Amino acid sequence: MAPRRQVRMTPEEAQRIRAQDAAGRLDHADPEVRRVIEDANRTSVRAHVYGRDAAARGTIRWSLLVTIAATAVFIVGLALHFLLPPM
């Protein structure tokens, strides 16, 4: 079995492919067409969940990392406040 190619497409291309599929214009008997439809669905879901492009996904990751780090610093500070004796 040949390795599966990764199809790179923009969210706009994926939406157009999904619209053509919803209208019944695509042939599901062809395995290559099915793969393109699956990739279009995957691309659309990722764009919806993570943002439209790589920059948006990077912003989400950065925000999540900063939030987790700030929470960890707060918890450590609170623990040290209650565990260390007063000076």
Secondary structure, DSSP 4 states (H G I P E B T S, - for coil): -PPPPPPP--HHHHHHHHHHHHTT-S-TTSHHHHHHHHHHHHHHHHHHHH-SSHHHHHHHHHHHHHHHHHHHHHHHHHHHHHHSPP-
